[in-house]
């Protein structure tokens, strides 16, 4: 029996390896999209997005979320969600660059 690998054998082996790795990566990408609740063929039309999250305790977070074109600051714990900034008017949110009053009332270690 001939145990010498020819160039054709190496190319076939390499092609099979690349095909299996490509199929694996495609499967992982598909599973990731399905896990995030996104449709595979639909455009990104999500109205609610989490922009930033800051952990301030073991089970407490401050989250900046965007709903359409408005940004809202939330305090999140294991039991409740509290709005830290008022629901902005569309014109007021874009015009003011100041921190909301609820955010200014937080301890200084949390303010930017």
N, C-alpha and C positions, 0 to 999 in steps of 0.2 A: 504494500500500500504506500502510496506517495504522500509524505507528510509535509511537503514544501508548499507554502502558500504562494500563489501567483498574484499578480497585480489585480486580476479580476476578482479573486477571493477577498483581497483587502478592500477593494472598492465596494463590493457587495456588503461586507461587514460594516464598513463606514456608513453606507447609505441606510442600512437597517438601524444602526445606532441613532443616526440623526432623525430618522422617521419616528422611532419610539420616543425619543426625548421631545420632539416637536408635538407629538400627540399628548404626552404627559403635561407639557406646559399649556397646551390648549385646554385640556381638561381642568387643570388648576385655575386658569383664568375664568373659565365658565362657571366653576363652582364658586369662585369669589364673587362674581357678579350676581349669581343667584342668592348667595348668602346675604348680601347687602340689600336685597329686595329690589334690585334693579332689573328691569326687563332687558333682554339681550338685544332686541332690535329697536327699542324706543329711544328717542333722544332724552337727554338729561333735562327734565322739566320739573324738578323737585322745587316746591315752594318753600319748604322748611329746611334750613341748613344750620349745622352747628359750626360756628366760625372758630371759637376758642373755648377751651375749658381750663379752669384753674382749680386745683385741689387745695382746699383750705383746712381740711381735716381728714379723718379716716373715712368718713362717709358723707362729707360735705364738699360741694363744688360750687363754683361760680361759673356760669356758662353764658357766652355771648352767642345768641342765635339770630338768624336772619329769616324773617317771614316776608316774602316777596322782596321789597327793597327797604324794609324797615329792620333796624337792629334793636334787640331787646336783651337786657341783662337779667339773668335769672339766678336765684340762689336755690340750690338743689340739695336736699338731704334724703335720708332713707325713707322718711314719711311724707315730706311735703316739697312743694315747689313754690317759691315766692318770687314775685316780680320785683326786682330791685330798681328798675327804671320804669317810668310811666310809658304807656303805649304812645309813641310819638306820632304827631301829625306828620303827614308826608312833607309838608313845606318846612315845619319846625325842625325835623330831624336833620335835614340837609343843611339848614342855615346855621344851626348852633353847633359849635365845636367844643362845648363845655361838658364836664362830667355831670351826670344826673345828681340831684340832691341826695338820693338814697345811697349812691356810691360814695359821695363825699362824707357821709356819716359813718362809714365803716372805719375800723381802726386803721391807724396810719401804716401798719405793716402790710395791709392789703391794697392800699391805694397806690397807683402808679407813680 
